[in-house]
Amino acid sequence: MKILKLSPYCDPEQVSSSHLTSDLNEAFIDAGFTIENYVPTPTRGVSKEVREKYKKIKYETEHDGKLIIHRFSMFGEGKNPIQRALRYVFVNIVQYIKGAHAKDIDVIFAGSTPPTQGLLCGLVKKRLKVPFVYNLQDVFPDSLVNAGMTKKGSLIWKLGRKIEDFSYRSADKIIVISNDFKRNIMEKGVPEEKIVVIPNWIDTEKVHPIPREANALFKELDLQEDIFYVVYAGNLGKAQGVQVLVDAAEQLKDKSDIRFLIFGNGVEEEKVKERIHALSLSNTSIYPLQPASRVSEVYSLGDVCVVSCKKGYGSNAFPSKTVSIMATATPIIASFDYKSELCSVLEQYNTGLYAEPENPKHLVDCILKLKANKDAAAQMGKNGRRLVEIQYSKSICTGQYICVMKDMVAQVSER
C-alpha cells in the first residue's frame, strides 16, 4: 500500500506541527504503508548552509526505503506574504506535474497548509483515480477573515470559498482536529459521514516535564531558576495575536521576578522585536523556534505557557501546542475566544485559565493569579498531563488515522 504526499515543508525544516508529521509517517510505515513525498527545497527555519546542502539532494529514502522523498528546486519562502503566496503556487504546479505521474499509488494524504493543498490533491486524485484523505488543521478562508487579513464577501474570500468547497467535495474523508471544525464544515454542506474527528496528539514518552535543575535551556539562555517565567512558543503570525504578550509584559515591567520568553518565527516576528525594543522591555526575550526535539525543555521553562489568538479566531482553532504544553505538566493561559473547544477543555479538566483575547490586563491578572497560587497552578499542570495520557496519546490518535487510511484502500479494492 502506497501513500502519496505532496508536502509544502519537510524535514529538516522547522514548523510547529513537525512532530505530528514524523509521528504519522512512522505509524503509517509500521502499519505496512510506503510513503512517496514530493517536496521543495527546504526554506523555513533552516540556515543558508543547510539550504545549500539540500539543493544538491534530489532523492533520499528513510525507514528502510519505506519513506521516499523527492526534492525539487524552489526559491526561498521569505516573509513577504505575496512572495510566500507565489511560492506556494509554483510549488503546487510542480507537485501537480510530479504527483499526476506518480506510480502505484493507493491513497493520497494531504494537510490543509497552504489552503491550496486540497485543490492540488483534488486535481491529482482525478488523474490517479485513487482516494484522497484531507487532514484539516485549519479552516480557510475563515482563518484569514478572523485574522483581519480579508473580509467576508471580498474577492479573496470568494476565491477561498471556491477552493474550500472543491477541496471538501474532492476528499473521500476529511479528518478534523476538533468538534468545532466538524460543526463548521457541516454548516458548509459537508456530510457528517465524510468527517472523522481525531485530535492532535503528543508522544508522552518524548514530551514530558523536565525539572528546572535538569533543563539545559536554563544554562544555555542564562536564565535564573528563581524567576516566574511566562512562555510562548510557536508561529508569530497575524492570527496568533502575540502582541498581547508584549503589552502584558509592559504592564509587568516593574515586576523583577516575572519574565516573558517568546520562541518563534513568522510574519509578525520583526514587529514583535521592534515593539520589545521600543518599549525597552528588559523582562522580555525573543528566541528562534526550537527544534521539535526540545519541546519538553521549552515548555518546561514556563511556570505558565500562553496560547493566544486574535479575537474571533478561536472558534476555528485548537492549537496543537496545547497538547504539548499539557504533556509537560505546565498550566495554560488561553488568551482565546471563550466559546472554543480549547477553553472548554481547560475549564472542564481544570488545566489552565481563560483570558479575553487581545486584552493584556486580563492576561496580567491570570499571570498574577497563578503566581500567587503555585499549588493550584501545579495541580492544573498535573491535570493536563493526566488528560494527555488518557485522551491525546500518540498511539491512540495515530491508530485512528491508520484505520481511516486502510478503510479507504479497502473500499477501492472492493469496487
C-alpha positions as CSV (number, residue, x, y, z in Angstrom):
1,M,0.0,0.0,0.0
2,K,1.5,3.3,-1.0
3,I,0.6,6.8,0.2
4,L,1.2,9.9,-2.0
5,K,2.1,13.1,-0.1
6,L,2.7,16.5,-1.7
7,S,4.1,18.4,1.3
8,P,4.9,22.1,1.4
9,Y,7.5,21.5,4.1
10,C,9.7,18.6,5.0
11,D,12.5,17.7,7.5
12,P,14.9,19.4,8.2
13,E,12.5,22.4,8.1
14,Q,11.2,23.7,11.5
15,V,7.5,24.0,11.7
16,S,5.3,23.9,14.7
17,S,3.5,20.7,13.6
18,S,6.6,18.7,12.6
19,H,6.2,16.2,15.3
20,L,2.7,15.3,14.0
21,T,4.1,14.6,10.6
22,S,7.0,12.5,11.8
23,D,4.8,10.5,14.1
24,L,2.2,9.9,11.4
25,N,4.9,8.8,8.9
26,E,6.2,6.3,11.4
27,A,2.7,5.0,12.2
28,F,1.8,4.6,8.6
29,I,5.1,2.7,7.9
30,D,4.6,0.4,10.9
31,A,1.2,-0.3,9.6
32,G,2.6,-1.5,6.3
33,F,2.4,1.6,4.1
34,T,5.1,3.1,1.9
35,I,5.1,6.9,1.6
36,E,6.2,8.8,-1.5
37,N,6.6,12.5,-0.9
38,Y,7.4,15.3,-3.4
39,V,8.7,18.4,-1.6
40,P,10.5,21.7,-2.5
41,T,14.0,22.8,-1.3
42,P,13.9,23.4,2.5
43,T,13.4,27.0,3.4
44,R,11.6,27.5,6.7
45,G,13.7,27.6,9.8
46,V,16.9,26.4,8.2
47,S,20.3,28.1,7.7
48,K,21.8,29.1,4.4
49,E,24.3,26.3,4.8
50,V,21.5,23.7,5.2
51,R,19.6,25.1,2.3
52,E,22.6,24.9,0.1
53,K,23.3,21.3,1.1
54,Y,19.7,20.2,0.3
55,K,19.8,22.0,-3.1
56,K,22.1,19.1,-4.1
57,I,19.8,16.4,-2.7
58,K,17.1,15.3,-5.1
59,Y,16.2,11.9,-3.8
60,E,16.5,10.2,-0.5
61,T,15.0,7.3,1.5
62,E,14.3,6.7,5.1
63,H,12.9,3.9,7.2
64,D,14.5,1.1,5.1
65,G,13.2,2.6,1.9
66,K,9.6,2.9,3.1
67,L,9.7,6.7,3.1
68,I,10.7,8.1,-0.3
69,I,11.4,11.8,-0.6
70,H,11.8,13.5,-4.0
71,R,13.1,17.1,-3.7
72,F,12.9,19.8,-6.3
73,S,14.4,23.2,-6.6
74,M,12.4,26.2,-5.4
75,F,13.2,29.8,-4.4
76,G,13.1,30.7,-0.7
77,E,10.0,31.5,1.2
78,G,10.8,35.0,2.6
79,K,8.5,36.9,5.0
80,N,6.6,38.9,2.4
81,P,3.1,37.4,2.2
82,I,2.8,38.0,-1.6
83,Q,6.2,36.2,-2.1
84,R,5.1,33.4,0.1
85,A,1.8,33.0,-1.8
86,L,3.6,33.0,-5.1
87,R,6.0,30.3,-3.8
88,Y,3.1,28.1,-2.8
89,V,1.6,28.5,-6.3
90,F,4.8,27.5,-8.0
91,V,5.3,24.6,-5.6
92,N,1.8,23.3,-6.2
93,I,2.3,23.5,-10.0
94,V,5.5,21.4,-9.8
95,Q,3.8,19.0,-7.3
96,Y,0.8,18.5,-9.6
97,I,3.1,17.6,-12.5
98,K,5.0,15.1,-10.4
99,G,2.1,13.8,-8.4
100,A,0.0,13.2,-11.5
101,H,2.7,10.9,-12.8
102,A,3.4,9.0,-9.6
103,K,3.1,5.2,-9.9
104,D,1.3,2.5,-7.9
105,I,-0.4,5.0,-5.5
106,D,-3.2,3.6,-3.4
107,V,-4.3,6.8,-1.5
108,I,-3.4,10.5,-1.3
109,F,-2.9,12.1,2.0
110,A,-2.7,15.9,2.5
111,G,-2.8,18.6,5.2
112,S,-4.5,21.9,4.8
113,T,-1.4,24.2,4.8
114,P,-1.3,26.0,2.5
115,P,-5.0,26.0,1.7
116,T,-4.3,25.2,-1.9
117,Q,-3.3,21.7,-0.8
118,G,-6.9,20.5,-1.1
119,L,-7.2,21.9,-4.6
120,L,-3.9,20.4,-5.6
121,C,-4.7,16.9,-4.3
122,G,-8.2,17.0,-5.6
123,L,-6.8,17.6,-9.1
124,V,-4.2,14.9,-8.7
125,K,-6.9,12.5,-7.5
126,K,-8.8,13.0,-10.7
127,R,-5.7,11.9,-12.7
128,L,-4.7,9.0,-10.5
129,K,-8.3,7.9,-9.7
130,V,-7.4,7.0,-6.0
131,P,-9.0,8.1,-2.7
132,F,-8.0,11.4,-1.1
133,V,-7.8,11.9,2.7
134,Y,-7.8,15.5,3.7
135,N,-6.3,16.4,7.2
136,L,-7.9,19.7,8.1
137,Q,-5.7,21.5,10.6
138,D,-7.0,25.0,9.7
139,V,-10.3,26.2,8.2
140,F,-9.7,28.5,5.2
141,P,-10.8,31.2,4.3
142,D,-12.3,31.7,7.8
143,S,-8.9,31.9,9.3
144,L,-8.0,34.9,7.0
145,V,-11.2,36.7,8.0
146,N,-10.6,36.1,11.7
147,A,-7.1,37.3,11.4
148,G,-8.2,40.5,9.7
149,M,-6.4,39.7,6.5
150,T,-9.5,39.9,4.4
151,K,-13.3,40.4,4.8
152,K,-16.2,38.1,4.2
153,G,-17.5,38.8,0.7
154,S,-14.2,40.0,-0.6
155,L,-12.6,38.7,-3.8
156,I,-10.1,36.7,-1.8
157,W,-12.8,35.3,0.4
158,K,-14.9,34.3,-2.6
159,L,-11.9,32.6,-4.2
160,G,-11.0,30.9,-0.9
161,R,-14.6,29.5,-0.5
162,K,-14.4,28.0,-4.0
163,I,-11.1,26.4,-3.2
164,E,-12.5,25.2,0.1
165,D,-15.7,23.7,-1.4
166,F,-13.7,22.0,-4.1
167,S,-11.3,20.5,-1.5
168,Y,-14.2,19.1,0.6
169,R,-16.0,17.7,-2.5
170,S,-12.8,16.1,-3.7
171,A,-11.9,14.5,-0.4
172,D,-13.2,11.0,0.3
173,K,-12.6,11.5,4.0
174,I,-11.9,14.7,6.0
175,I,-10.1,14.4,9.3
176,V,-10.7,17.3,11.6
177,I,-9.0,18.1,14.9
178,S,-12.0,19.2,16.9
179,N,-15.8,19.2,17.1
180,D,-15.7,22.9,16.4
181,F,-14.1,22.2,13.0
182,K,-16.7,19.5,12.3
183,R,-19.6,21.8,13.0
184,N,-18.0,24.5,10.8
185,I,-17.7,22.4,7.7
186,M,-21.0,20.6,8.2
187,E,-22.6,24.1,8.1
188,K,-21.0,24.5,4.7
189,G,-22.6,21.3,3.4
190,V,-20.1,18.6,4.1
191,P,-22.0,15.4,5.0
192,E,-21.3,14.1,8.5
193,E,-20.4,10.6,7.3
194,K,-17.4,12.1,5.4
195,I,-15.9,13.6,8.6
196,V,-13.8,11.9,11.3
197,V,-12.7,13.8,14.4
198,I,-9.2,12.9,15.6
199,P,-7.4,15.3,17.9
200,N,-3.8,16.2,17.6
201,W,-1.6,14.2,19.9
202,I,1.7,14.1,21.7
203,D,4.3,11.4,22.3
204,T,4.1,11.3,26.1
205,E,7.5,9.5,26.2
206,K,9.2,12.2,24.2
207,V,7.4,15.2,25.6
208,H,7.3,15.2,29.4
209,P,8.0,17.5,32.4
210,I,11.7,18.5,32.9
211,P,12.7,19.8,36.3
212,R,14.5,23.2,36.2
213,E,17.8,21.8,37.5
214,A,17.8,19.3,34.7
215,N,16.7,21.7,31.9
216,A,19.7,22.6,29.7
217,L,17.9,25.7,28.4
218,F,18.3,27.5,31.7
219,K,22.1,27.4,31.3
220,E,22.1,27.9,27.5
221,L,19.9,31.0,27.8
222,D,21.5,32.2,31.0
223,L,18.1,32.2,32.9
224,Q,17.7,32.4,36.7
225,E,15.8,29.5,38.2
226,D,14.0,31.6,40.8
227,I,12.1,33.7,38.3
228,F,8.4,33.2,37.3
229,Y,8.5,32.6,33.6
230,V,5.7,33.1,31.1
231,V,6.4,31.2,27.9
232,Y,5.0,31.5,24.4
233,A,6.3,29.2,21.6
234,G,5.1,28.8,18.1
235,N,4.1,30.8,15.0
236,L,4.4,34.6,15.2
237,G,1.7,35.2,12.7
238,K,-1.2,37.7,12.5
239,A,-3.8,35.2,13.7
240,Q,-1.9,34.4,16.9
241,G,-2.2,38.0,18.3
242,V,1.2,37.7,20.1
243,Q,1.3,41.4,20.7
244,V,-0.9,40.9,23.7
245,L,2.1,39.2,25.5
246,V,4.3,42.3,24.8
247,D,1.5,44.6,26.1
248,A,1.2,42.4,29.2
249,A,5.0,42.5,29.7
250,E,4.9,46.2,29.6
251,Q,2.3,46.3,32.4
252,L,4.6,44.0,34.4
253,K,7.9,45.6,33.6
254,D,8.4,46.7,37.2
255,K,8.0,43.1,38.5
256,S,11.6,41.9,38.6
257,D,10.6,38.4,39.4
258,I,8.4,37.9,36.3
259,R,9.9,37.4,32.8
260,F,8.4,36.6,29.4
261,L,10.1,34.2,27.0
262,I,9.0,34.1,23.3
263,F,10.1,31.4,20.9
264,G,9.0,31.6,17.3
265,N,9.2,32.9,13.9
266,G,6.7,34.2,11.3
267,V,5.4,37.3,9.6
268,E,5.0,39.3,12.8
269,E,8.4,38.5,14.2
270,E,10.1,41.8,13.3
271,K,7.1,43.8,14.6
272,V,7.3,41.9,17.9
273,K,11.1,42.5,18.2
274,E,10.7,46.2,17.3
275,R,8.0,46.7,19.9
276,I,10.0,45.0,22.6
277,H,12.9,47.3,21.7
278,A,10.8,50.4,21.5
279,L,9.3,49.8,25.0
280,S,12.8,48.8,26.4
281,L,11.3,45.7,27.9
282,S,14.2,44.1,29.8
283,N,11.7,41.5,31.1
284,T,11.0,40.0,27.6
285,S,13.3,37.9,25.4
286,I,12.6,36.5,22.0
287,Y,14.4,33.5,20.5
288,P,14.2,31.4,17.4
289,L,11.7,28.5,17.3
290,Q,13.5,25.5,18.8
291,P,13.7,22.0,17.2
292,A,10.8,19.6,17.9
293,S,13.3,17.5,19.9
294,R,13.4,20.4,22.5
295,V,9.7,20.8,23.0
296,S,9.9,19.4,26.6
297,E,12.7,21.8,27.5
298,V,10.9,24.9,26.0
299,Y,7.5,24.4,27.7
300,S,9.1,23.2,31.0
301,L,10.8,26.6,31.2
302,G,7.5,28.1,32.0
303,D,5.6,28.5,35.2
304,V,2.8,29.1,32.7
305,C,2.5,28.9,29.0
306,V,0.3,31.1,26.8
307,V,-1.8,30.0,23.9
308,S,-3.1,33.1,22.1
309,C,-5.2,34.2,19.1
310,K,-6.8,37.3,17.8
311,K,-10.4,37.9,18.9
312,G,-12.9,35.9,16.8
313,Y,-10.4,33.3,15.6
314,G,-10.7,30.8,18.4
315,S,-13.9,29.1,17.3
316,N,-12.0,27.6,14.3
317,A,-8.8,26.7,16.1
318,F,-7.4,24.2,18.6
319,P,-3.6,24.8,18.5
320,S,-1.6,21.6,18.6
321,K,0.8,23.3,21.1
322,T,-1.9,23.0,23.7
323,V,-1.4,19.2,24.0
324,S,2.4,19.7,24.0
325,I,2.1,22.1,26.9
326,M,-0.1,19.9,28.9
327,A,2.3,17.0,28.3
328,T,4.9,18.9,30.2
329,A,2.6,19.4,33.2
330,T,2.6,23.2,32.7
331,P,-0.6,25.2,33.3
332,I,-2.0,27.2,30.3
333,I,-3.4,30.7,30.0
334,A,-5.6,30.8,26.9
335,S,-5.8,34.3,25.5
336,F,-8.5,32.9,23.4
337,D,-12.2,33.1,22.5
338,Y,-14.2,31.7,25.3
339,K,-16.7,29.9,23.0
340,S,-14.0,27.5,21.8
341,E,-13.1,23.9,22.3
342,L,-9.8,24.9,23.8
343,C,-11.4,26.9,26.6
344,S,-13.9,24.2,27.2
345,V,-11.1,21.7,27.7
346,L,-9.3,24.0,30.1
347,E,-12.4,24.6,32.1
348,Q,-13.7,21.1,32.1
349,Y,-10.5,19.4,33.2
350,N,-9.0,22.4,35.2
351,T,-5.8,22.6,33.2
352,G,-5.5,26.4,33.0
353,L,-7.2,29.8,32.9
354,Y,-9.0,31.9,30.4
355,A,-8.1,35.5,29.4
356,E,-10.1,37.5,27.0
357,P,-8.1,37.7,23.7
358,E,-6.3,40.9,22.9
359,N,-6.8,42.1,26.5
360,P,-3.4,42.4,28.2
361,K,-5.0,43.4,31.6
362,H,-6.9,40.1,31.7
363,L,-3.7,38.2,30.8
364,V,-1.8,40.0,33.5
365,D,-4.5,39.2,36.0
366,C,-4.2,35.5,35.1
367,I,-0.4,35.5,35.4
368,L,-0.5,37.1,38.8
369,K,-3.2,34.7,40.0
370,L,-1.1,31.7,39.1
371,K,2.0,33.2,40.5
372,A,0.2,33.8,43.8
373,N,-1.3,30.3,43.9
374,K,1.6,28.0,42.9
375,D,0.0,24.9,44.4
376,A,-3.2,25.4,42.3
377,A,-1.0,26.1,39.2
378,A,0.9,22.9,39.8
379,Q,-2.3,20.9,40.1
380,M,-3.5,22.4,36.8
381,G,-0.3,21.1,35.2
382,K,-0.8,17.6,36.7
383,N,-4.4,17.6,35.4
384,G,-3.2,18.4,31.9
385,R,-0.6,15.7,31.9
386,R,-3.1,13.1,33.1
387,L,-5.6,14.3,30.4
388,V,-3.0,13.9,27.6
389,E,-2.1,10.4,28.7
390,I,-5.7,9.3,28.6
391,Q,-7.1,11.2,25.6
392,Y,-4.3,12.7,23.4
393,S,-1.7,9.9,23.3
394,K,0.2,9.2,20.1
395,S,-0.8,5.5,19.9
396,I,-4.5,6.2,20.3
397,C,-4.7,9.1,17.7
398,T,-2.3,7.7,15.1
399,G,-4.2,4.4,15.3
400,Q,-7.3,6.2,14.3
401,Y,-5.5,7.7,11.3
402,I,-4.4,4.2,10.2
403,C,-7.9,2.9,10.4
404,V,-9.1,5.7,8.1
405,M,-6.4,5.1,5.5
406,K,-6.8,1.3,5.5
407,D,-10.6,1.7,5.1
408,M,-10.0,4.0,2.1
409,V,-7.7,1.4,0.4
410,A,-10.1,-1.4,1.3
411,Q,-13.1,0.4,-0.3
412,V,-11.2,0.7,-3.6
413,S,-10.3,-3.0,-3.5
414,E,-13.9,-3.9,-3.1
415,R,-15.1,-1.9,-6.1
